[in-house]
Amino acid sequence: METLAQSVSTIAPTTTPVATIPLVCALAGNGTWLAYVLATAAILLVALCISKFARYSSSPGSLYTYASMILPPSLGATAAWSLLLAYIATGSSVIGGFYHFANLLLRDATGHGTSAAFLAILVTAISIWIAWRDVQVSARLMLWIEAVSVSFILIVIALVLLRHGRHADWPQFHLQGMSGSGLRLGLVLALFSFVGFESATTLGSEARNPLRTIPRAVIQSALLSGAMFITCAYTEVFGLRLAGQDLGTSLAPMRVLAQIGGLPLLGLLIDIGALISMFAATLGCITAAARVLLLMSHGGLAHASLRKTHDRNETPGLAIVVTGTAAVLPVAILAARGASGLDVFGWLGSLATYGFIVTYALVSIALPRYLRAHNAYRPGAQIIPWLAGCAMLLALAGNLYPVPEGPYGKLPFIYLAYLAAGLLWFFFRVRNRKPALADS
């Protein structure tokens, strides 16, 4: 249970029904449930690949470690830069979600909100301080809060379906009004709901029976989350239609569903749980990004000063400050320009997903060589890795052409420009390292 809890709590399933599903609906409409079915299938393929790595190795590490020890250095660098962006942009995304729910709850309590940029900087500063001091926020407490919030969500979903769901919502099953471009963009955000499902692998030998429990936890977290997200997606679109509202523009969909279900208090409690979940995710993303940056500095992909750790706390202080600043800077700028928290959550969440997609694809493609190295290769062992890799790359390519309109259409090219800069830096470091080795 502890190993499964690590992956589930990192996914932060509370945030998907309250924030991500409405954004997917704004893009995919009545195809929201289908976007989550496709995302679940794709993530399950990746989970099967990651579980194979974990079955033969209990060493702690990120997906960057899996990719870099098998793939050529240039592809290892691609995984490193992609994963760094993924964690930083995810941190930015949940910072946007935090100031959205913080202002929502402040307006309920006082009738007034406060500066979104101030809230973004505040939650980031607190997260940086905690990560730097290594003050352990109780993972168990956060997990219980997440479990209670998810329970409230499932109760609301069950009440809506029991009271009003006896007849199928045919506009959804007929995909009425759904466009292909909307489904493609919605699929990227649906994939964002799952990021972090692989985090049980970071436990390494700390887990009980790691070679057995970690692979199971990775697969189970993907299956359980997928089942919940598909059910929530269908019910939210259906429930908001009953209420005469559009899920794609709703700021607090679970409150509306709680009203329909007859327990309005649960809507408020779910929003409070979402706020706490966003804070925990901010802290987790800054910590994870700093760890990746630390590994990159040891591998020569980042400046050597980022290897330095605090004398007393033994935390990578400079890497934490760098990743925290990188996470909050775009959010503070967007917030100061009037961007809503949910828009920031959607834009930067999609950008993060491109980093995860490429990393997941590279890890999947690396699996057959990894199995050969461990004398565990079997005929047909390459089928699932290639299916997983193709699913990830098709999700990326589908958002490059035809080019979507609006901000979402620019995000893949921002990612590609960032990746090109990272790889140029990698080749520059390699080129400079060779003459130095020759001179020595």
One Martini backbone bead per residue (centre of mass of N, CA, C, O) as a GRO file, in nm:
protein
  440
    1MET     BB    1   0.056   0.063  -0.020
    2GLU     BB    2   0.298   0.262  -0.002
    3THR     BB    3   0.382   0.236  -0.300
    4LEU     BB    4   0.115   0.319  -0.430
    5ALA     BB    5   0.090   0.595  -0.283
    6GLN     BB    6   0.324   0.738  -0.424
    7SER     BB    7   0.189   0.754  -0.705
    8VAL     BB    8  -0.092   0.866  -0.637
    9SER     BB    9   0.002   1.130  -0.490
   10THR     BB   10   0.155   1.246  -0.743
   11ILE     BB   11  -0.092   1.268  -0.930
   12ALA     BB   12  -0.324   1.411  -0.791
   13PRO     BB   13  -0.647   1.332  -0.843
   14THR     BB   14  -0.807   1.590  -0.756
   15THR     BB   15  -0.724   1.786  -0.999
   16THR     BB   16  -0.879   1.667  -1.240
   17PRO     BB   17  -1.188   1.722  -1.182
   18VAL     BB   18  -1.142   2.041  -1.106
   19ALA     BB   19  -0.935   2.119  -1.372
   20THR     BB   20  -0.871   1.927  -1.624
   21ILE     BB   21  -1.142   1.834  -1.745
   22PRO     BB   22  -1.248   2.116  -1.828
   23LEU     BB   23  -1.014   2.164  -2.033
   24VAL     BB   24  -1.073   1.922  -2.212
   25CYS     BB   25  -1.364   2.007  -2.280
   26ALA     BB   26  -1.290   2.277  -2.426
   27LEU     BB   27  -1.166   2.090  -2.663
   28ALA     BB   28  -1.344   1.797  -2.683
   29GLY     BB   29  -1.602   1.778  -2.533
   30ASN     BB   30  -1.777   1.485  -2.596
   31GLY     BB   31  -1.462   1.357  -2.604
   32THR     BB   32  -1.344   1.337  -2.315
   33TRP     BB   33  -1.365   1.033  -2.251
   34LEU     BB   34  -1.188   0.945  -2.496
   35ALA     BB   35  -0.928   1.085  -2.411
   36TYR     BB   36  -0.905   0.903  -2.149
   37VAL     BB   37  -0.891   0.632  -2.287
   38LEU     BB   38  -0.637   0.686  -2.456
   39ALA     BB   39  -0.454   0.769  -2.219
   40THR     BB   40  -0.473   0.506  -2.061
   41ALA     BB   41  -0.356   0.320  -2.278
   42ALA     BB   42  -0.082   0.466  -2.310
   43ILE     BB   43   0.007   0.454  -2.008
   44LEU     BB   44  -0.002   0.146  -1.981
   45LEU     BB   45   0.227   0.090  -2.176
   46VAL     BB   46   0.439   0.246  -2.014
   47ALA     BB   47   0.403   0.092  -1.747
   48LEU     BB   48   0.504  -0.180  -1.857
   49CYS     BB   49   0.791  -0.076  -1.911
   50ILE     BB   50   0.871   0.035  -1.630
   51SER     BB   51   0.820  -0.233  -1.478
   52LYS     BB   52   1.060  -0.380  -1.609
   53PHE     BB   53   1.281  -0.214  -1.489
   54ALA     BB   54   1.186  -0.263  -1.184
   55ARG     BB   55   1.222  -0.583  -1.189
   56TYR     BB   56   1.566  -0.554  -1.224
   57SER     BB   57   1.558  -0.273  -1.050
   58SER     BB   58   1.614  -0.089  -0.720
   59SER     BB   59   1.723   0.170  -0.808
   60PRO     BB   60   1.720   0.485  -0.761
   61GLY     BB   61   1.534   0.701  -0.990
   62SER     BB   62   1.485   0.831  -1.287
   63LEU     BB   63   1.415   0.828  -1.617
   64TYR     BB   64   1.694   0.930  -1.688
   65THR     BB   65   1.846   0.684  -1.587
   66TYR     BB   66   1.725   0.474  -1.775
   67ALA     BB   67   1.808   0.616  -2.045
   68SER     BB   68   2.124   0.679  -2.001
   69MET     BB   69   2.215   0.362  -1.963
   70ILE     BB   70   2.127   0.289  -2.283
   71LEU     BB   71   2.147   0.534  -2.444
   72PRO     BB   72   2.264   0.759  -2.616
   73PRO     BB   73   2.378   1.062  -2.516
   74SER     BB   74   2.176   1.239  -2.679
   75LEU     BB   75   1.918   1.092  -2.567
   76GLY     BB   76   1.981   1.138  -2.272
   77ALA     BB   77   1.968   1.448  -2.297
   78THR     BB   78   1.676   1.460  -2.392
   79ALA     BB   79   1.558   1.340  -2.135
   80ALA     BB   80   1.668   1.547  -1.936
   81TRP     BB   81   1.546   1.811  -2.055
   82SER     BB   82   1.254   1.710  -2.060
   83LEU     BB   83   1.223   1.647  -1.754
   84LEU     BB   84   1.286   1.926  -1.649
   85LEU     BB   85   1.055   2.072  -1.789
   86ALA     BB   86   0.826   1.900  -1.678
   87TYR     BB   87   0.861   1.978  -1.376
   88ILE     BB   88   0.856   2.286  -1.402
   89ALA     BB   89   0.582   2.313  -1.558
   90THR     BB   90   0.418   2.170  -1.345
   91GLY     BB   91   0.474   2.374  -1.126
   92SER     BB   92   0.346   2.612  -1.276
   93SER     BB   93   0.065   2.492  -1.305
   94VAL     BB   94   0.002   2.454  -0.991
   95ILE     BB   95   0.034   2.749  -0.922
   96GLY     BB   96  -0.211   2.837  -1.085
   97GLY     BB   97  -0.410   2.656  -0.929
   98PHE     BB   98  -0.364   2.781  -0.653
   99TYR     BB   99  -0.462   3.079  -0.713
  100HIS     BB  100  -0.743   2.998  -0.793
  101PHE     BB  101  -0.840   2.854  -0.524
  102ALA     BB  102  -0.761   3.076  -0.327
  103ASN     BB  103  -0.956   3.295  -0.446
  104LEU     BB  104  -1.213   3.132  -0.425
  105LEU     BB  105  -1.204   3.104  -0.109
  106LEU     BB  106  -1.173   3.405  -0.039
  107ARG     BB  107  -1.445   3.497  -0.162
  108ASP     BB  108  -1.619   3.323   0.022
  109ALA     BB  109  -1.511   3.449   0.300
  110THR     BB  110  -1.477   3.788   0.205
  111GLY     BB  111  -1.533   3.886  -0.113
  112HIS     BB  112  -1.216   3.871  -0.168
  113GLY     BB  113  -0.927   3.897  -0.331
  114THR     BB  114  -0.594   3.857  -0.461
  115SER     BB  115  -0.292   3.853  -0.576
  116ALA     BB  116  -0.172   3.626  -0.795
  117ALA     BB  117   0.132   3.683  -0.788
  118PHE     BB  118   0.160   3.667  -0.481
  119LEU     BB  119   0.065   3.371  -0.450
  120ALA     BB  120   0.279   3.245  -0.631
  121ILE     BB  121   0.528   3.343  -0.470
  122LEU     BB  122   0.450   3.229  -0.194
  123VAL     BB  123   0.432   2.920  -0.260
  124THR     BB  124   0.722   2.905  -0.369
  125ALA     BB  125   0.881   3.004  -0.125
  126ILE     BB  126   0.786   2.783   0.067
  127SER     BB  127   0.888   2.544  -0.104
  128ILE     BB  128   1.186   2.622  -0.111
  129TRP     BB  129   1.231   2.621   0.195
  130ILE     BB  130   1.155   2.327   0.245
  131ALA     BB  131   1.355   2.199   0.042
  132TRP     BB  132   1.612   2.328   0.172
  133ARG     BB  133   1.559   2.223   0.479
  134ASP     BB  134   1.418   1.939   0.482
  135VAL     BB  135   1.123   1.963   0.560
  136GLN     BB  136   0.892   1.722   0.641
  137VAL     BB  137   0.617   1.672   0.492
  138SER     BB  138   0.358   1.486   0.559
  139ALA     BB  139   0.281   1.230   0.358
  140ARG     BB  140   0.047   1.105   0.512
  141LEU     BB  141  -0.129   1.357   0.536
  142MET     BB  142  -0.153   1.414   0.232
  143LEU     BB  143  -0.279   1.140   0.165
  144TRP     BB  144  -0.535   1.169   0.335
  145ILE     BB  145  -0.642   1.420   0.197
  146GLU     BB  146  -0.657   1.291  -0.082
  147ALA     BB  147  -0.846   1.056  -0.002
  148VAL     BB  148  -1.082   1.231   0.092
  149SER     BB  149  -1.128   1.389  -0.170
  150VAL     BB  150  -1.179   1.143  -0.350
  151SER     BB  151  -1.421   1.041  -0.191
  152PHE     BB  152  -1.600   1.287  -0.241
  153ILE     BB  153  -1.600   1.265  -0.547
  154LEU     BB  154  -1.726   0.976  -0.565
  155ILE     BB  155  -1.985   1.047  -0.421
  156VAL     BB  156  -2.085   1.259  -0.620
  157ILE     BB  157  -2.082   1.079  -0.872
  158ALA     BB  158  -2.277   0.864  -0.760
  159LEU     BB  159  -2.522   1.052  -0.710
  160VAL     BB  160  -2.561   1.146  -1.000
  161LEU     BB  161  -2.598   0.862  -1.128
  162LEU     BB  162  -2.835   0.763  -0.946
  163ARG     BB  163  -3.035   1.010  -1.012
  164HIS     BB  164  -2.951   1.061  -1.356
  165GLY     BB  165  -2.800   0.779  -1.495
  166ARG     BB  166  -3.010   0.573  -1.636
  167HIS     BB  167  -2.938   0.736  -1.888
  168ALA     BB  168  -2.776   0.788  -2.157
  169ASP     BB  169  -2.531   1.011  -2.299
  170TRP     BB  170  -2.548   1.041  -2.630
  171PRO     BB  171  -2.367   1.285  -2.714
  172GLN     BB  172  -2.110   1.139  -2.618
  173PHE     BB  173  -2.126   0.867  -2.782
  174HIS     BB  174  -2.154   1.048  -3.060
  175LEU     BB  175  -1.957   1.295  -3.056
  176GLN     BB  176  -2.088   1.570  -3.042
  177GLY     BB  177  -1.893   1.826  -3.192
  178MET     BB  178  -1.635   1.687  -3.240
  179SER     BB  179  -1.292   1.737  -3.300
  180GLY     BB  180  -0.984   1.641  -3.394
  181SER     BB  181  -0.821   1.877  -3.268
  182GLY     BB  182  -0.955   1.866  -2.989
  183LEU     BB  183  -0.866   1.575  -2.920
  184ARG     BB  184  -0.560   1.616  -2.939
  185LEU     BB  185  -0.541   1.838  -2.720
  186GLY     BB  186  -0.692   1.679  -2.498
  187LEU     BB  187  -0.490   1.442  -2.476
  188VAL     BB  188  -0.256   1.597  -2.348
  189LEU     BB  189  -0.412   1.676  -2.088
  190ALA     BB  190  -0.484   1.388  -2.009
  191LEU     BB  191  -0.190   1.300  -1.966
  192PHE     BB  192  -0.135   1.503  -1.732
  193SER     BB  193  -0.300   1.344  -1.513
  194PHE     BB  194  -0.057   1.104  -1.492
  195VAL     BB  195   0.173   1.241  -1.391
  196GLY     BB  196   0.372   1.035  -1.162
  197PHE     BB  197   0.308   0.722  -1.174
  198GLU     BB  198   0.635   0.643  -1.157
  199SER     BB  199   0.739   0.726  -0.854
  200ALA     BB  200   0.789   0.446  -0.717
  201THR     BB  201   1.085   0.411  -0.835
  202THR     BB  202   1.227   0.609  -0.617
  203LEU     BB  203   1.241   0.403  -0.371
  204GLY     BB  204   1.356   0.139  -0.418
  205SER     BB  205   1.489  -0.034  -0.145
  206GLU     BB  206   1.273   0.091   0.055
  207ALA     BB  207   1.096  -0.109  -0.041
  208ARG     BB  208   0.897  -0.374  -0.021
  209ASN     BB  209   0.973  -0.582  -0.241
  210PRO     BB  210   1.061  -0.407  -0.507
  211LEU     BB  211   1.050  -0.618  -0.756
  212ARG     BB  212   0.726  -0.638  -0.699
  213THR     BB  213   0.580  -0.369  -0.595
  214ILE     BB  214   0.659  -0.153  -0.805
  215PRO     BB  215   0.537  -0.266  -1.067
  216ARG     BB  216   0.249  -0.284  -0.954
  217ALA     BB  217   0.213   0.018  -0.880
  218VAL     BB  218   0.239   0.136  -1.164
  219ILE     BB  219  -0.003  -0.015  -1.290
  220GLN     BB  220  -0.227   0.047  -1.080
  221SER     BB  221  -0.221   0.357  -1.099
  222ALA     BB  222  -0.310   0.368  -1.396
  223LEU     BB  223  -0.579   0.213  -1.370
  224LEU     BB  224  -0.722   0.368  -1.139
  225SER     BB  225  -0.704   0.650  -1.261
  226GLY     BB  226  -0.841   0.592  -1.530
  227ALA     BB  227  -1.117   0.504  -1.419
  228MET     BB  228  -1.177   0.771  -1.272
  229PHE     BB  229  -1.147   0.974  -1.511
  230ILE     BB  230  -1.360   0.858  -1.700
  231THR     BB  231  -1.601   0.883  -1.506
  232CYS     BB  232  -1.573   1.188  -1.451
  233ALA     BB  233  -1.596   1.290  -1.739
  234TYR     BB  234  -1.878   1.190  -1.800
  235THR     BB  235  -2.029   1.315  -1.549
  236GLU     BB  236  -1.957   1.614  -1.588
  237VAL     BB  237  -2.082   1.660  -1.861
  238PHE     BB  238  -2.363   1.561  -1.778
  239GLY     BB  239  -2.415   1.741  -1.523
  240LEU     BB  240  -2.376   2.024  -1.656
  241ARG     BB  241  -2.606   1.984  -1.856
  242LEU     BB  242  -2.832   1.961  -1.645
  243ALA     BB  243  -2.749   2.264  -1.535
  244GLY     BB  244  -2.690   2.448  -1.797
  245GLN     BB  245  -2.376   2.398  -1.838
  246ASP     BB  246  -2.031   2.453  -1.912
  247LEU     BB  247  -1.753   2.282  -1.842
  248GLY     BB  248  -1.533   2.456  -2.004
  249THR     BB  249  -1.628   2.728  -1.806
  250SER     BB  250  -1.591   2.612  -1.532
  251LEU     BB  251  -1.462   2.691  -1.200
  252ALA     BB  252  -1.666   2.474  -1.018
  253PRO     BB  253  -1.782   2.170  -1.087
  254MET     BB  254  -1.817   2.019  -0.807
  255ARG     BB  255  -2.031   2.212  -0.697
  256VAL     BB  256  -2.247   2.148  -0.902
  257LEU     BB  257  -2.260   1.841  -0.849
  258ALA     BB  258  -2.327   1.864  -0.546
  259GLN     BB  259  -2.600   1.995  -0.593
  260ILE     BB  260  -2.722   1.764  -0.761
  261GLY     BB  261  -2.656   1.542  -0.528
  262GLY     BB  262  -2.730   1.703  -0.233
  263LEU     BB  263  -2.405   1.797  -0.138
  264PRO     BB  264  -2.266   2.102  -0.122
  265LEU     BB  265  -2.029   2.077   0.087
  266LEU     BB  266  -1.839   1.895  -0.085
  267GLY     BB  267  -1.744   2.111  -0.285
  268LEU     BB  268  -1.577   2.276  -0.082
  269LEU     BB  269  -1.393   2.044   0.021
  270ILE     BB  270  -1.266   1.982  -0.255
  271ASP     BB  271  -1.131   2.262  -0.296
  272ILE     BB  272  -0.948   2.241  -0.049
  273GLY     BB  273  -0.802   1.985  -0.142
  274ALA     BB  274  -0.690   2.114  -0.404
  275LEU     BB  275  -0.511   2.326  -0.271
  276ILE     BB  276  -0.328   2.126  -0.118
  277SER     BB  277  -0.242   1.966  -0.369
  278MET     BB  278  -0.099   2.203  -0.512
  279PHE     BB  279   0.115   2.249  -0.299
  280ALA     BB  280   0.241   1.966  -0.296
  281ALA     BB  281   0.315   1.972  -0.601
  282THR     BB  282   0.508   2.209  -0.591
  283LEU     BB  283   0.713   2.079  -0.403
  284GLY     BB  284   0.761   1.817  -0.570
  285CYS     BB  285   0.863   1.955  -0.835
  286ILE     BB  286   1.105   2.109  -0.722
  287THR     BB  287   1.249   1.864  -0.606
  288ALA     BB  288   1.265   1.697  -0.871
  289ALA     BB  289   1.409   1.909  -1.049
  290ALA     BB  290   1.661   1.935  -0.868
  291ARG     BB  291   1.749   1.639  -0.902
  292VAL     BB  292   1.788   1.647  -1.206
  293LEU     BB  293   1.992   1.885  -1.210
  294LEU     BB  294   2.204   1.741  -1.040
  295LEU     BB  295   2.250   1.504  -1.237
  296MET     BB  296   2.330   1.686  -1.478
  297SER     BB  297   2.585   1.806  -1.348
  298HIS     BB  298   2.731   1.529  -1.318
  299GLY     BB  299   2.693   1.481  -1.648
  300GLY     BB  300   2.753   1.779  -1.791
  301LEU     BB  301   2.464   1.944  -1.854
  302ALA     BB  302   2.551   2.131  -1.616
  303HIS     BB  303   2.658   2.328  -1.397
  304ALA     BB  304   2.878   2.259  -1.136
  305SER     BB  305   2.739   2.437  -0.907
  306LEU     BB  306   2.477   2.240  -0.886
  307ARG     BB  307   2.621   2.021  -0.691
  308LYS     BB  308   2.583   2.179  -0.452
  309THR     BB  309   2.554   2.137  -0.102
  310HIS     BB  310   2.443   2.163   0.199
  311ASP     BB  311   2.615   2.124   0.487
  312ARG     BB  312   2.360   2.053   0.674
  313ASN     BB  313   2.109   1.959   0.482
  314GLU     BB  314   2.195   1.821   0.203
  315THR     BB  315   2.095   2.023  -0.017
  316PRO     BB  316   2.029   2.157  -0.343
  317GLY     BB  317   2.005   2.478  -0.323
  318LEU     BB  318   2.056   2.601  -0.608
  319ALA     BB  319   1.866   2.412  -0.765
  320ILE     BB  320   1.610   2.497  -0.614
  321VAL     BB  321   1.615   2.798  -0.687
  322VAL     BB  322   1.617   2.763  -0.994
  323THR     BB  323   1.355   2.593  -1.027
  324GLY     BB  324   1.164   2.781  -0.870
  325THR     BB  325   1.207   3.030  -1.049
  326ALA     BB  326   1.128   2.895  -1.319
  327ALA     BB  327   0.832   2.831  -1.226
  328VAL     BB  328   0.727   3.132  -1.137
  329LEU     BB  329   0.787   3.340  -1.359
  330PRO     BB  330   0.560   3.284  -1.576
  331VAL     BB  331   0.325   3.312  -1.375
  332ALA     BB  332   0.368   3.603  -1.279
  333ILE     BB  333   0.343   3.729  -1.559
  334LEU     BB  334   0.061   3.620  -1.632
  335ALA     BB  335  -0.086   3.729  -1.382
  336ALA     BB  336  -0.014   4.034  -1.431
  337ARG     BB  337  -0.177   4.004  -1.723
  338GLY     BB  338  -0.457   3.832  -1.633
  339ALA     BB  339  -0.433   3.538  -1.601
  340SER     BB  340  -0.576   3.262  -1.534
  341GLY     BB  341  -0.529   2.984  -1.348
  342LEU     BB  342  -0.649   2.780  -1.560
  343ASP     BB  343  -0.480   2.870  -1.799
  344VAL     BB  344  -0.206   2.814  -1.675
  345PHE     BB  345  -0.258   2.517  -1.619
  346GLY     BB  346  -0.301   2.437  -1.919
  347TRP     BB  347  -0.053   2.545  -2.068
  348LEU     BB  348   0.179   2.426  -1.877
  349GLY     BB  349   0.073   2.137  -1.879
  350SER     BB  350   0.118   2.089  -2.182
  351LEU     BB  351   0.419   2.148  -2.185
  352ALA     BB  352   0.496   1.922  -1.986
  353THR     BB  353   0.387   1.681  -2.155
  354TYR     BB  354   0.602   1.686  -2.376
  355GLY     BB  355   0.832   1.597  -2.190
  356PHE     BB  356   0.703   1.329  -2.102
  357ILE     BB  357   0.655   1.198  -2.375
  358VAL     BB  358   0.955   1.177  -2.460
  359THR     BB  359   1.053   1.020  -2.213
  360TYR     BB  360   0.864   0.778  -2.238
  361ALA     BB  361   0.959   0.697  -2.522
  362LEU     BB  362   1.261   0.645  -2.456
  363VAL     BB  363   1.219   0.432  -2.236
  364SER     BB  364   1.067   0.231  -2.414
  365ILE     BB  365   1.291   0.195  -2.636
  366ALA     BB  366   1.514   0.093  -2.420
  367LEU     BB  367   1.411  -0.186  -2.313
  368PRO     BB  368   1.530  -0.415  -2.492
  369ARG     BB  369   1.830  -0.358  -2.413
  370TYR     BB  370   1.788  -0.401  -2.111
  371LEU     BB  371   1.700  -0.699  -2.129
  372ARG     BB  372   1.958  -0.804  -2.259
  373ALA     BB  373   2.149  -0.715  -2.020
  374HIS     BB  374   1.952  -0.921  -1.825
  375ASN     BB  375   1.863  -1.184  -1.970
  376ALA     BB  376   1.524  -1.107  -2.052
  377TYR     BB  377   1.484  -1.172  -2.340
  378ARG     BB  378   1.200  -1.206  -2.558
  379PRO     BB  379   0.993  -1.292  -2.778
  380GLY     BB  380   0.823  -0.987  -2.838
  381ALA     BB  381   0.944  -0.759  -2.635
  382GLN     BB  382   0.911  -0.506  -2.849
  383ILE     BB  383   0.610  -0.439  -2.882
  384ILE     BB  384   0.529  -0.258  -2.641
  385PRO     BB  385   0.752  -0.043  -2.664
  386TRP     BB  386   0.671   0.048  -2.954
  387LEU     BB  387   0.381   0.124  -2.887
  388ALA     BB  388   0.448   0.334  -2.672
  389GLY     BB  389   0.631   0.515  -2.842
  390CYS     BB  390   0.423   0.574  -3.067
  391ALA     BB  391   0.201   0.698  -2.889
  392MET     BB  392   0.371   0.939  -2.795
  393LEU     BB  393   0.461   1.053  -3.075
  394LEU     BB  394   0.173   1.093  -3.187
  395ALA     BB  395   0.087   1.299  -2.974
  396LEU     BB  396   0.297   1.505  -3.067
  397ALA     BB  397   0.250   1.518  -3.381
  398GLY     BB  398  -0.063   1.592  -3.363
  399ASN     BB  399   0.039   1.899  -3.254
  400LEU     BB  400   0.202   1.998  -3.523
  401TYR     BB  401  -0.011   1.851  -3.734
  402PRO     BB  402  -0.204   2.062  -3.749
  403VAL     BB  403  -0.201   2.380  -3.650
  404PRO     BB  404  -0.317   2.516  -3.390
  405GLU     BB  405  -0.498   2.743  -3.230
  406GLY     BB  406  -0.352   2.946  -3.032
  407PRO     BB  407  -0.165   2.875  -2.755
  408TYR     BB  408  -0.150   2.559  -2.804
  409GLY     BB  409   0.007   2.588  -3.086
  410LYS     BB  410   0.289   2.696  -2.947
  411LEU     BB  411   0.400   2.479  -2.745
  412PRO     BB  412   0.562   2.271  -2.921
  413PHE     BB  413   0.771   2.496  -3.016
  414ILE     BB  414   0.879   2.567  -2.742
  415TYR     BB  415   0.987   2.289  -2.679
  416LEU     BB  416   1.175   2.257  -2.930
  417ALA     BB  417   1.350   2.505  -2.869
  418TYR     BB  418   1.447   2.411  -2.595
  419LEU     BB  419   1.574   2.142  -2.689
  420ALA     BB  420   1.775   2.265  -2.888
  421ALA     BB  421   1.932   2.424  -2.675
  422GLY     BB  422   2.015   2.180  -2.500
  423LEU     BB  423   2.171   2.028  -2.731
  424LEU     BB  424   2.374   2.249  -2.795
  425TRP     BB  425   2.502   2.242  -2.516
  426PHE     BB  426   2.590   1.948  -2.526
  427PHE     BB  427   2.776   1.968  -2.779
  428PHE     BB  428   2.958   2.186  -2.662
  429ARG     BB  429   3.063   2.021  -2.418
  430VAL     BB  430   3.178   1.785  -2.579
  431ARG     BB  431   3.376   1.947  -2.757
  432ASN     BB  432   3.538   2.069  -2.510
  433ARG     BB  433   3.619   1.798  -2.371
  434LYS     BB  434   3.807   1.665  -2.581
  435PRO     BB  435   4.051   1.863  -2.575
  436ALA     BB  436   4.102   1.829  -2.272
  437LEU     BB  437   4.168   1.525  -2.288
  438ALA     BB  438   4.402   1.552  -2.489
  439ASP     BB  439   4.585   1.735  -2.313
  440SER     BB  440   4.596   1.525  -2.067
   0.00000   0.00000   0.00000
